[in-house]
Amino acid sequence: MQFTTTISLPKNLSAEIEKQVAEGKYSSRSEFIRSAVRTYLLFEKGKLSWEILAAPFRSYAKEKGLMERDILEAVERGRSGTKNSKSRK
């Protein structure tokens, strides 16, 4: 059973949704909204897993040619507050 509703969004959010659809990440605005609502509900229930959170970053990393080592180094730099690629120990 489907339920149809109408929502109003600020222009910047609407533009971002349109961009995601145009890039083929979602088949329609409705699919984007459904995905966002599902994710939010999982978050609210405390069932949002690392896998769900990491999914968008995996595709970004693949697109940019990043390896796991690159990601781990960036995380370590963020934790330590350094800007270069070498971690402080």
C-alpha positions, 0 to 999 in steps of 0.5 A: 500500500502506498501513501502519497504526501506533499512536502515543501523543501528549501531550494538548496535541499531540492537542488541537492535532491535533483543533483543526486537524481541527475547523477543516477544515484537515485531513480527519482526524487521519491526514491531519494526521500524514501531512502532518507526516511528509511535511514532516519528511522533506523537511526532513531531506533538505534539500528543504524549500522556502520555498513549503512553509514559507510555505503556512500563513502565507499562509492566516493572512495572508489570514484576517487581511487582511494585505498583503505590505507588512504582513508585510515591515514586521513582519519588518523590525521583528523584525530591527531589534528595534523595536516600532513600524511604522517601520523604523530605517535 
